[in-house]
Amino acid sequence: MAKPRKIQRLNARFLSIEWEDQQRCILELKTLRTFCPCAVCRGENVMGTVYRIPEMQTYTPGMYELVKIELVGNYAIRLYWQDGHDSGIYDWEMLRQLCQTYGRSGDGAADATAALDAGEEQ
């Protein structure tokens, strides 16, 4: 499994990931928050049964505003959100899957970066 070489927030909406194998991906922060892997967001699996917290408000102010990115060991990152949520640990495999499924890569990443550099909203 390739590991990220560089992870950085591009602006208020996008995160860029450059991988060891030269692949580059741009993900929307909203996608990362939507697929937060923590037990609160996904439920907790206990002996084959998934327990979930009762439905919470679907939108809270600041929930898509990334405050900080923290490295977790040599296998993941933890994202800190403006609304105080910070328990999701995104391992490299999950990030790669999100990139492949929802990210812009190759020419799409280059086009998105060029548009951001030009000040266009994506």
N, C-alpha and C positions, 0 to 999 in steps of 0.2 A: 504494500500500500504506500503510495506516495504521500509525503508529508508537505504541509504548506511551508514555503520559503519566506513568504511575506503576507501578512494580513493587515489591511488598513481600511479605515472608513474613508470613503471618497468624499461624501457630503452627508447631508441629513437623511438621505434615502438609500444610499448604496454602500456595500462593503466589497472590497476587492481581495481576492485570494490568488496568489501566485504559488504554484505547486513545484516541487522538486523536478518533476518530469516536464517542465516548461509550459504546462497548461495554465491558463489564466481564466478566472471566472469572476463575474460581477453578480452579486446577489442583492436583492432588495432586502432592507432591514425588516420590512413587514413579513417577508417570507420566513426569515430566521425566527422572528417572534411567534409566528403562526405555528411553526413546527418545533417549538421549544420542547426539549426532551425531558423536562423535569417531571417529577411525580405529581405535582399540582396540576400541570397542564395535560399530561398524558395518562395519569393514573398510576397507581403502584401495583405491580404484579406480585401477589403473595400466593405461592403454591398454585399457580395457574388461574387464580381469580384476580381480575383487575378491579381495584377499588378506586373510585374517583370522588373528588370533592363535589358536592352539589353545584349545579350551574351557577356561575358567577356572572357578573356584568361582562358583556362581551367586549366592550371598549372602555378603557380608562385613559384619561389624559396622560400623555407621556409614554404610553405603552410601546410605541414604535420609535422612540427617541433613544438611541444608544449613547450611554454615558462613558462606558469603559469596556475594554477588552482585556482579559487576563489569561495568561497561559496557565494551563493545569497540567503539571508534569510535562511529559514529552508526548502526550497523546490527545490533547483537547484544548479548547478555550472555554472560558465562562464569560458570558455577556451580561453586563449590568445595564438595566433599562431605567429611564427617568422615573417611571412609576414605582421604583423600588424592587421590581422583580429581578432576581439574580441567581436563581438556583438551577438554571439549565446549563448542563455541561455538554458541549457539542464536540464529540470526538472526530478525528480526522475522517473516518469512514462515513459518518453521517454528513459532514460538510461536503465531502466529495459527491455523495449521492444527491444532496440538495443542489450542488453545482450542475451535475449532469441532468437533473430533472427540471430545475427552475432557473438556473443561472444563464447568463450570457457568457459565451466563451468564444474563442477564436476571433473571427471578424466582428461578431456581435459585441464582444467585450471591447474591441478596439473602437468600434463605432460609438458605443456608449461612453467610453472615456473621452473620445474626441468631442462628443456633444456636451459632456460635462465641462470639459476645458473651455468650450465656446460659451458656456453659461446657459445652455439649454436645459430645460426641465425634462426628465425622462418619464 
